[in-house]
Amino acid sequence: MSTVNATTQRLGRGGKIALGVVLGALAVLLAIYVADLAFNRGNVPRGTEVGGVAIGGMSPAEAEAKLEQELGGVEKNAVEIRAGSQRSTLVPEAAGLAVDWPATVEAAGVEPMNPFIRLRNLISTREVDVVTTVDEARFAPEIDRVNGELRVEPIDGSIAVENGRAVEHAPENGQDVTNEVLREYVTGQWLRPEGVEITKLETLTPAIDESVLKDAMQGPVRSALDGPLTVRGKRHGDGEGEVAASIPQERLGEIVEFPVVDGKITPLVHPEAAEAIFAEQLKETETEKQNARVLASGGVEPSVDGIVVDWGKTLERFEDRLLGDSPRDWEATYKEEPANFTTDMAQNATFDQVVGSFTTGGYSGASGTNIGIVARAVNGAIVNPGETFSLNGHTGPRGAAQGYVESGIILNGRADTAVGGGISQFATTLYNASYFAGMTDIAHTAHSYYISRYPAGREATVYEGAIDLQFRNDSPHPVKIETSVGGGEVTVNLMGVKTVNVESVNGGRWAHTSPQEQVVTGSSCIPSSGIPGFTTSDTRIISDLSGNEIKRETQTTVYSPQPIVRCGDGGDSGPAPAPEPPEGE
């Protein structure tokens, strides 16, 4: 008896029917499968898409034609490329990318023989990457650019000191995409509607990670921020007792930082900042040195040696006190600071050599009166080593009460008169004498426009309370100012010990400007034909007495044109100019 018959006998009538149905269904499915094989032989698998365009079930020729129709010119569209949190874009055509349509369809394959895969293709879709042709000359630099935009550098952890406490900033990983991976993803996925999503990323770890931060916090950071630092000093001179200078906890960040150096957190100590904080508090424990002074009235004001903190010795173990085991509370070390210009030097000072000299002339009678008064006030003044001479400070007020009279000045760029006019001629003479004496120029102001009787670029104006002439004596010897007025001239000599020779080199004149016309009303109007303006320079060369150059200094002066002034009896001559400080003539 056959197996089927035996089975049929066991199943009974109901079983026979069921078996028949199953066998019939299988026969139908087999017929459908055979028909599908026949009709779709060589076609692209169902559910296939390229760049979002469905080509499943089509013949290769149909699929290729549809792709070219739907996606032709897509190379001109920018493609977004994503890698983690980073974004970049690339225009395929500019990057030398193009689609090989026949190869792309071929890569999509054909319907498989496996019935289960064929069934799956009926109910799902799959995206097939394009087959790309690449122009390397254009593609390589674009890949480098995109790579740079997708790369994220790791961020080292760091430690900052804020209000005397350590504040940690956590490290952050970075990312990188190799050119090989980027090339693989871009050439395969650039046609996808959603862009290119790169998932093969390399993690870049920072040099300063959590473990390095922990080691630093438990080591040098803890030591550095372990309470205030205190230097104890003793008062000298008239005072008594101790002064405790402290750097409190909240100011420790001013003297220590924790930067990353060569991949490590390295303490950076600022002893100069510590010295400044301590010095302000220990100032009262020091005795300031005072140089001797030769007095104009005769005699000598004696010198006083100082006692100051020896910061070199006081702070020689400072780093170990901050970071190591040395005490954070210690005694200051002091040293004597001798006066630079002693009593003996002052008593033996001589004023028998001309250190610097200058003469000017050509002033009016009224100006001569004022020049004589100021010259007598300055005559005999002594500028000791290290001292600064101020013309305004030395003379005080220069008004009618002091005997000064009206004379020519410059006001708002034109000639005018005022009490004290002419003082600037003395200022120019004194300035030049100090110039050739090698004195240090502290403050001087040139006239707004050029006055021909003065050396261009080497002259000075003054005005009480606003414009001053100041120079400092940086030589080791005092100088005495001697003045003389007479015969239409004023001379200033600086007397002392000559230590330098001075040469003046004028740089010529350039950038000439033309005067503009002004109409001025009123009885005080002084007509003028105007003077052109220009720019000039002066170089001072200072040499020792053997001819060796010590230094050279160049200054540039810009002279405005003196306006053409026409005196009128009325009418609108335009808005009045903003007032300037008057300048002595």
C-alpha positions as CSV (number, residue, x, y, z in Angstrom):
1,M,0.0,0.0,0.0
2,S,1.3,3.4,-0.9
3,T,2.2,6.1,1.7
4,V,-0.5,8.5,0.3
5,N,-3.2,5.9,0.4
6,A,-2.2,5.0,3.9
7,T,-2.3,8.6,5.0
8,T,-5.6,9.1,3.3
9,Q,-7.1,6.1,5.1
10,R,-5.9,7.6,8.4
11,L,-7.2,11.2,7.7
12,G,-10.7,10.2,6.9
13,R,-13.0,12.3,4.7
14,G,-12.3,15.7,6.4
15,G,-8.7,15.2,6.2
16,K,-8.8,14.4,2.6
17,I,-10.5,17.7,1.8
18,A,-8.0,19.7,3.8
19,L,-5.1,18.1,2.2
20,G,-6.5,18.7,-1.2
21,V,-6.9,22.4,-0.4
22,V,-3.3,22.7,0.7
23,L,-2.0,20.9,-2.3
24,G,-4.2,23.1,-4.5
25,A,-2.9,26.3,-3.0
26,L,0.7,25.1,-3.3
27,A,0.0,24.4,-7.0
28,V,-1.4,27.9,-7.5
29,L,1.5,29.5,-5.7
30,L,3.9,27.5,-7.8
31,A,2.1,28.6,-10.9
32,I,2.3,32.2,-9.8
33,Y,6.0,31.9,-8.9
34,V,6.7,30.3,-12.3
35,A,4.8,33.0,-14.1
36,D,6.6,35.7,-12.1
37,L,9.9,34.2,-13.0
38,A,8.9,34.2,-16.6
39,F,7.6,37.8,-16.7
40,N,10.2,39.5,-14.5
41,R,13.3,37.6,-15.5
42,G,16.3,40.0,-15.5
43,N,14.3,42.9,-14.1
44,V,15.4,45.1,-11.2
45,P,14.3,43.7,-7.8
46,R,11.0,45.0,-6.6
47,G,11.2,47.8,-3.9
48,T,14.5,49.1,-5.3
49,E,15.1,52.9,-5.1
50,V,18.0,55.0,-6.2
51,G,18.1,58.6,-4.8
52,G,14.5,58.2,-3.8
53,V,13.4,57.1,-7.4
54,A,11.6,53.7,-7.5
55,I,12.9,51.5,-10.3
56,G,11.9,48.1,-8.8
57,G,10.3,45.7,-11.3
58,M,11.7,47.6,-14.3
59,S,14.0,46.2,-17.0
60,P,17.6,47.6,-16.8
61,A,16.9,49.8,-19.8
62,E,13.7,51.2,-18.3
63,A,15.4,51.7,-14.9
64,E,18.3,53.5,-16.5
65,A,16.0,55.8,-18.6
66,K,13.9,56.7,-15.5
67,L,16.9,57.5,-13.4
68,E,18.3,59.8,-16.0
69,Q,15.0,61.5,-16.5
70,E,14.3,61.9,-12.7
71,L,17.8,62.6,-11.5
72,G,19.5,64.2,-14.4
73,G,21.4,67.3,-13.3
74,V,21.3,66.4,-9.6
75,E,25.1,66.8,-9.5
76,K,24.5,70.6,-9.3
77,N,22.6,70.4,-6.0
78,A,24.4,70.8,-2.7
79,V,24.5,67.7,-0.5
80,E,24.5,67.9,3.3
81,I,27.1,65.8,5.0
82,R,26.5,65.0,8.7
83,A,28.9,63.5,11.2
84,G,27.8,63.6,14.8
85,S,26.9,67.2,15.6
86,Q,28.9,68.7,12.7
87,R,27.5,69.6,9.3
88,S,29.2,70.4,5.9
89,T,28.0,70.7,2.3
90,L,29.4,69.6,-1.0
91,V,28.3,70.3,-4.6
92,P,28.9,67.0,-6.4
93,E,29.6,68.6,-9.8
94,A,32.2,71.0,-8.2
95,A,33.7,68.1,-6.4
96,G,34.1,66.1,-9.7
97,L,31.4,63.6,-8.9
98,A,29.0,62.2,-11.6
99,V,26.7,59.1,-11.8
100,D,27.4,56.1,-13.9
101,W,23.7,55.2,-14.6
102,P,24.3,51.8,-16.3
103,A,26.6,50.7,-13.5
104,T,24.2,51.9,-10.9
105,V,21.3,49.8,-12.4
106,E,23.7,46.9,-12.7
107,A,24.6,47.2,-9.0
108,A,20.9,47.1,-8.1
109,G,20.9,43.5,-9.4
110,V,17.9,41.4,-10.7
111,E,15.1,39.6,-9.1
112,P,16.5,36.6,-7.2
113,M,15.2,33.0,-7.6
114,N,14.5,32.8,-3.9
115,P,10.7,33.1,-3.5
116,F,10.9,34.4,0.1
117,I,13.2,37.3,-1.0
118,R,10.9,38.0,-3.9
119,L,8.0,38.1,-1.5
120,R,9.9,40.5,0.9
121,N,10.6,42.8,-2.0
122,L,6.9,43.1,-2.6
123,I,6.3,44.7,0.8
124,S,9.6,46.6,1.5
125,T,11.9,49.0,-0.1
126,R,15.7,49.3,-0.3
127,E,17.9,52.2,-1.3
128,V,20.7,51.4,-3.6
129,D,23.8,53.6,-3.6
130,V,24.8,55.2,-6.8
131,V,27.9,54.1,-8.7
132,T,30.0,57.3,-8.9
133,T,32.7,58.4,-11.3
134,V,35.3,60.6,-9.6
135,D,37.6,63.4,-11.0
136,E,40.4,63.1,-8.4
137,A,41.9,66.5,-9.2
138,R,38.7,68.2,-8.0
139,F,37.5,65.6,-5.5
140,A,40.6,65.5,-3.3
141,P,40.7,69.1,-2.1
142,E,36.9,69.1,-1.5
143,I,37.3,66.0,0.7
144,D,40.0,67.7,2.6
145,R,37.8,70.8,3.1
146,V,34.8,68.7,4.3
147,N,37.0,66.7,6.5
148,G,38.2,69.8,8.3
149,E,34.7,71.1,8.8
150,L,33.5,67.7,10.3
151,R,36.5,67.4,12.6
152,V,36.0,68.5,16.2
153,E,39.1,69.1,18.3
154,P,39.0,67.7,21.8
155,I,38.8,70.2,24.6
156,D,41.2,69.7,27.4
157,G,39.9,69.8,30.9
158,S,41.1,72.9,32.8
159,I,41.3,74.4,36.3
160,A,40.6,78.1,37.0
161,V,41.0,79.8,40.3
162,E,38.0,82.0,41.1
163,N,37.7,83.8,44.5
164,G,40.5,81.6,45.8
165,R,38.7,78.3,44.9
166,A,39.5,75.8,42.1
167,V,36.8,75.5,39.5
168,E,37.1,72.5,37.1
169,H,36.0,72.6,33.5
170,A,35.3,69.1,32.3
171,P,37.1,67.7,29.2
172,E,35.2,67.0,26.0
173,N,36.0,64.4,23.4
174,G,36.4,65.4,19.8
175,Q,35.8,63.5,16.6
176,D,37.5,62.8,13.3
177,V,36.6,61.3,10.0
178,T,39.3,59.7,7.9
179,N,39.5,60.7,4.3
180,E,39.0,57.0,3.4
181,V,35.8,56.8,5.3
182,L,34.6,60.1,4.0
183,R,35.3,59.1,0.4
184,E,33.4,55.9,0.9
185,Y,30.3,57.5,2.3
186,V,30.2,60.5,-0.1
187,T,30.8,58.6,-3.3
188,G,28.1,56.0,-2.3
189,Q,25.5,58.1,-0.6
190,W,25.6,61.6,-2.0
191,L,22.4,61.0,-4.1
192,R,20.3,60.0,-1.1
193,P,17.5,62.5,-0.5
194,E,18.4,62.8,3.2
195,G,22.0,63.5,2.5
196,V,25.1,61.7,3.7
197,E,25.2,60.4,7.3
198,I,28.6,59.3,8.4
199,T,28.6,56.8,11.3
200,K,32.2,55.6,11.3
201,L,33.7,58.2,13.5
202,E,37.0,58.2,15.4
203,T,36.9,59.6,18.9
204,L,39.6,62.1,19.8
205,T,40.4,62.1,23.5
206,P,41.9,65.2,25.2
207,A,45.3,65.2,26.7
208,I,43.8,66.6,29.9
209,D,41.2,64.0,30.9
210,E,39.3,63.4,34.1
211,S,42.2,61.4,35.6
212,V,44.7,64.2,34.9
213,L,42.3,66.7,36.4
214,K,41.9,64.6,39.5
215,D,45.7,64.3,40.0
216,A,46.1,68.1,39.7
217,M,43.3,68.8,42.1
218,Q,44.7,66.5,44.7
219,G,48.3,67.7,44.2
220,P,49.5,71.2,43.3
221,V,46.0,72.8,43.3
222,R,45.3,71.7,46.8
223,S,48.7,72.9,48.0
224,A,48.5,76.3,46.3
225,L,45.0,77.1,47.6
226,D,45.7,76.0,51.1
227,G,45.0,79.3,52.9
228,P,46.5,82.8,52.9
229,L,50.1,83.8,52.6
230,T,51.6,86.2,55.1
231,V,54.9,88.2,55.2
232,R,55.7,89.9,58.5
233,G,57.7,93.2,58.4
234,K,59.0,95.5,61.0
235,R,58.6,99.3,60.9
236,H,61.7,101.3,60.5
237,G,62.4,105.0,61.1
238,D,60.0,106.7,63.4
239,G,57.5,103.8,63.6
240,E,57.6,100.7,65.7
241,G,55.9,97.3,65.7
242,E,55.1,94.7,63.2
243,V,53.0,94.8,60.0
244,A,51.5,91.6,58.7
245,A,51.1,91.7,54.9
246,S,48.7,89.1,53.6
247,I,47.5,87.6,50.3
248,P,44.0,86.4,51.4
249,Q,42.4,83.3,50.1
250,E,40.2,85.1,47.6
251,R,43.2,86.8,45.9
252,L,45.3,83.6,45.4
253,G,44.1,83.5,41.8
254,E,46.2,86.6,41.1
255,I,49.5,84.8,42.0
256,V,48.9,81.3,40.6
257,E,47.3,79.8,37.5
258,F,47.1,76.2,36.2
259,P,47.5,76.3,32.4
260,V,48.0,73.3,30.2
261,V,51.6,73.1,29.1
262,D,52.8,70.2,26.9
263,G,49.8,68.1,27.7
264,K,50.0,68.6,31.5
265,I,48.4,70.9,34.0
266,T,51.4,72.9,35.2
267,P,51.3,75.5,38.0
268,L,52.3,79.0,36.8
269,V,53.4,81.2,39.8
270,H,53.5,85.0,39.5
271,P,55.9,86.2,42.2
272,E,55.8,89.7,40.8
273,A,52.1,89.9,41.5
274,A,52.7,88.6,45.0
275,E,55.4,91.2,45.5
276,A,53.0,94.0,44.4
277,I,50.3,92.9,46.9
278,F,52.8,92.5,49.8
279,A,54.6,95.8,48.9
280,E,51.5,97.9,49.2
281,Q,51.0,96.7,52.7
282,L,54.6,96.8,53.8
283,K,55.3,100.3,52.4
284,E,54.9,101.8,55.9
285,T,57.7,99.6,57.2
286,E,60.2,101.1,54.8
287,T,62.2,104.3,54.9
288,E,62.3,106.0,51.5
289,K,65.7,107.3,50.3
290,Q,66.0,111.0,49.7
291,N,68.7,112.5,47.5
292,A,70.6,115.5,48.6
293,R,69.5,118.8,47.1
294,V,71.6,121.9,46.4
295,L,69.5,124.8,47.4
296,A,69.2,127.9,45.2
297,S,69.3,130.0,48.4
298,G,72.6,128.4,49.4
299,G,73.5,125.4,51.4
300,V,72.5,121.7,51.0
301,E,69.6,119.6,52.0
302,P,71.3,116.4,53.2
303,S,70.6,113.0,51.7
304,V,68.9,110.2,53.6
305,D,69.6,106.5,52.9
306,G,66.5,104.3,52.7
307,I,65.7,100.9,54.2
308,V,63.5,98.8,51.9
309,V,62.3,95.2,51.6
310,D,64.8,93.0,49.9
311,W,62.2,91.3,47.7
312,G,64.8,89.0,46.0
313,K,65.6,87.4,49.4
314,T,62.1,87.7,50.9
315,L,60.5,85.8,48.0
316,E,63.4,83.4,47.1
317,R,61.5,80.4,48.4
318,F,58.1,81.7,47.3
319,E,57.1,78.8,45.0
320,D,57.9,76.2,47.6
321,R,55.8,78.2,50.1
322,L,52.9,78.2,47.7
323,L,53.2,74.7,46.3
324,G,55.4,72.8,48.7
325,D,56.0,72.3,52.4
326,S,57.7,75.6,53.3
327,P,55.7,77.8,55.8
328,R,53.1,80.1,54.4
329,D,53.9,82.7,57.1
330,W,57.4,84.2,57.2
331,E,59.6,87.2,58.0
332,A,60.5,89.9,55.4
333,T,64.2,90.6,54.8
334,Y,65.3,94.3,54.5
335,K,68.3,96.0,52.9
336,E,69.7,99.5,52.8
337,E,69.1,101.7,49.7
338,P,71.7,104.4,49.6
339,A,70.8,107.8,48.1
340,N,72.0,108.3,44.5
341,F,73.0,111.9,45.2
342,T,74.7,112.1,48.5
343,T,75.3,115.1,50.9
344,D,79.0,114.9,50.1
345,M,78.2,115.1,46.3
346,A,76.0,118.0,46.8
347,Q,78.5,119.9,48.9
348,N,81.1,119.4,46.2
349,A,78.9,120.2,43.3
350,T,80.2,122.7,40.8
351,F,78.4,124.9,38.2
352,D,81.3,126.2,36.2
353,Q,80.7,124.4,32.8
354,V,78.0,125.3,30.3
355,V,76.0,122.2,29.9
356,G,73.5,123.7,27.4
357,S,72.8,127.1,26.1
358,F,70.5,128.9,23.7
359,T,69.6,132.5,22.6
360,T,66.6,134.0,20.8
361,G,65.8,137.6,19.8
362,G,63.5,139.7,17.8
363,Y,60.7,140.3,20.3
364,S,58.7,143.5,20.9
365,G,59.2,146.0,23.7
366,A,56.1,144.7,25.7
367,S,57.2,141.1,25.2
368,G,60.6,142.1,26.4
369,T,59.1,143.3,29.6
370,N,57.4,140.0,30.2
371,I,60.5,138.0,29.2
372,G,62.6,140.0,31.6
373,I,60.2,139.3,34.5
374,V,60.1,135.5,33.9
375,A,63.8,135.3,33.2
376,R,64.6,136.9,36.6
377,A,62.1,134.5,38.3
378,V,63.9,131.5,36.8
379,N,67.4,132.8,37.1
380,G,69.4,130.8,39.7
381,A,66.9,127.8,39.8
382,I,68.7,124.5,40.5
383,V,67.5,121.2,39.1
384,N,69.0,118.5,41.2
385,P,69.6,114.9,39.8
386,G,66.3,113.1,39.3
387,E,64.3,116.3,39.7
388,T,61.8,117.7,37.1
389,F,61.7,121.4,36.5
390,S,58.3,122.9,35.6
391,L,58.2,126.5,34.3
392,N,54.6,127.0,35.4
393,G,55.3,125.5,38.7
394,H,58.4,127.6,39.3
395,T,57.0,131.0,38.3
396,G,53.4,130.6,39.6
397,P,50.8,133.1,38.4
398,R,51.9,135.4,35.5
399,G,49.4,138.2,35.6
400,A,49.2,142.0,36.0
401,A,49.7,141.6,39.8
402,Q,53.1,140.2,39.1
403,G,54.1,143.0,36.8
404,Y,53.3,141.3,33.4
405,V,51.9,143.5,30.7
406,E,49.8,142.9,27.5
407,S,51.7,141.7,24.5
408,G,51.2,139.4,21.5
409,I,49.8,135.9,21.8
410,I,48.1,133.5,19.4
411,L,44.4,133.0,19.9
412,N,42.3,130.7,17.8
413,G,45.1,130.5,15.3
414,R,45.6,134.2,14.7
415,A,47.4,137.1,16.3
416,D,46.0,138.7,19.4
417,T,47.1,140.3,22.7
418,A,46.9,139.3,26.4
419,V,48.7,139.9,29.7
420,G,51.9,137.8,29.7
421,G,52.4,137.7,26.0
422,G,55.9,136.8,25.0
423,I,56.5,134.2,27.8
424,S,56.6,131.5,25.1
425,Q,59.8,133.1,23.7
426,F,61.4,132.5,27.0
427,A,59.9,129.0,27.1
428,T,61.4,128.3,23.6
429,T,64.8,129.5,24.8
430,L,64.7,127.4,28.0
431,Y,63.5,124.4,26.0
432,N,66.4,124.6,23.6
433,A,68.9,125.1,26.4
434,S,67.6,121.9,28.2
435,Y,67.5,120.2,24.8
436,F,71.3,120.8,24.2
437,A,72.1,119.9,27.8
438,G,70.7,116.4,27.3
439,M,67.8,116.9,29.7
440,T,64.9,114.5,29.4
441,D,61.9,116.1,27.8
442,I,58.8,115.5,30.0
443,A,56.3,118.0,28.5
444,H,56.5,120.6,25.8
445,T,54.0,121.9,23.2
446,A,54.9,123.5,19.9
447,H,53.0,126.6,18.6
448,S,50.0,125.9,16.4
449,Y,51.7,127.7,13.5
450,Y,55.3,128.4,12.7
451,I,57.1,131.5,14.0
452,S,60.2,132.2,11.9
453,R,62.5,133.4,14.6
454,Y,62.3,129.9,16.3
455,P,63.9,126.7,15.0
456,A,61.3,124.7,13.2
457,G,60.2,121.6,15.2
458,R,62.3,122.7,18.2
459,E,60.3,125.4,20.1
460,A,57.7,125.6,22.9
461,T,54.7,127.6,24.0
462,V,53.2,127.8,27.5
463,Y,50.0,129.0,29.1
464,E,49.3,129.3,32.8
465,G,47.3,126.4,34.1
466,A,47.0,124.6,30.7
467,I,50.3,124.3,28.8
468,D,53.6,123.7,30.6
469,L,57.3,123.2,29.8
470,Q,58.9,120.4,31.9
471,F,62.2,118.6,31.7
472,R,64.0,116.2,34.0
473,N,67.7,116.1,35.0
474,D,68.7,112.5,34.6
475,S,72.4,113.3,34.9
476,P,74.4,112.6,38.1
477,H,75.1,116.3,38.5
478,P,72.8,119.2,39.4
479,V,72.4,122.1,36.9
480,K,71.8,125.7,37.6
481,I,69.6,127.8,35.2
482,E,71.2,131.2,34.5
483,T,69.3,133.7,32.4
484,S,70.1,137.1,30.8
485,V,68.0,139.6,28.9
486,G,69.3,142.6,27.0
487,G,70.1,144.0,23.6
488,G,66.9,142.5,22.1
489,E,67.9,139.0,23.1
490,V,67.3,136.5,25.8
491,T,69.8,133.8,26.7
492,V,69.5,130.7,28.9
493,N,72.5,128.7,30.1
494,L,72.3,125.5,32.1
495,M,75.5,125.3,34.2
496,G,77.0,122.3,35.8
497,V,79.2,119.4,34.8
498,K,79.1,118.6,31.1
499,T,78.8,114.8,30.4
500,V,77.2,114.7,26.9
501,N,77.3,116.4,23.5
502,V,74.0,117.0,21.6
503,E,73.4,117.4,17.9
504,S,70.2,118.5,16.3
505,V,69.3,117.3,12.8
506,N,66.2,118.8,11.0
507,G,64.3,116.5,8.7
508,G,63.2,119.2,6.2
509,R,59.6,120.3,5.5
510,W,56.8,118.5,3.7
511,A,53.0,118.2,3.5
512,H,52.6,122.0,2.9
513,T,49.2,123.5,3.5
514,S,47.7,126.8,2.3
515,P,46.2,129.5,4.6
516,Q,42.5,130.2,4.5
517,E,40.9,133.6,4.7
518,Q,39.1,134.9,7.8
519,V,37.2,138.1,8.3
520,V,37.4,139.4,11.8
521,T,35.4,142.3,13.2
522,G,36.2,144.4,16.3
523,S,38.9,146.8,17.4
524,S,41.3,144.0,18.4
525,C,41.6,142.7,14.9
526,I,45.2,142.4,13.6
527,P,45.3,141.8,9.8
528,S,47.6,139.2,8.5
529,S,48.7,138.0,5.0
530,G,48.9,134.4,6.3
531,I,51.7,131.9,6.5
532,P,51.6,128.4,4.9
533,G,51.6,125.3,7.2
534,F,53.9,122.3,6.9
535,T,55.2,119.3,8.7
536,T,58.8,118.9,9.9
537,S,60.9,116.6,12.1
538,D,63.8,117.0,14.5
539,T,66.3,114.3,15.6
540,R,68.3,114.8,18.7
541,I,71.5,112.7,18.8
542,I,73.1,112.4,22.3
543,S,76.7,111.2,22.5
544,D,79.2,110.9,25.3
545,L,82.2,113.2,25.4
546,S,84.3,110.6,23.5
547,G,81.8,110.7,20.6
548,N,80.0,107.4,21.3
549,E,76.3,107.7,20.5
550,I,74.1,107.1,23.5
551,K,70.7,107.5,21.9
552,R,68.7,109.4,19.3
553,E,65.2,110.7,19.5
554,T,63.0,112.0,16.6
555,Q,59.9,114.1,17.0
556,T,57.5,115.3,14.3
557,T,55.7,118.6,14.4
558,V,52.8,119.7,12.3
559,Y,52.3,123.4,11.9
560,S,48.9,124.7,10.7
561,P,48.7,127.5,8.2
562,Q,48.3,131.0,9.8
563,P,45.0,132.3,8.4
564,I,44.8,135.4,6.1
565,V,43.0,137.8,8.4
566,R,41.0,140.7,7.0
567,C,39.4,143.2,9.4
568,G,35.8,144.0,8.6
569,D,33.2,146.3,10.2
570,G,30.3,143.8,10.4
571,G,28.5,141.1,8.5
572,D,28.4,137.4,9.1
573,S,31.8,135.8,8.9
574,G,30.5,132.4,9.8
575,P,30.5,130.6,13.2
576,A,33.2,131.5,15.7
577,P,35.8,128.9,16.1
578,A,36.1,126.9,19.3
579,P,38.4,128.7,21.8
580,E,41.9,127.4,22.2
581,P,44.4,128.1,25.1
582,P,46.2,131.3,24.1
583,E,49.9,130.8,23.0
584,G,52.6,133.2,23.9
585,E,54.4,134.9,21.1
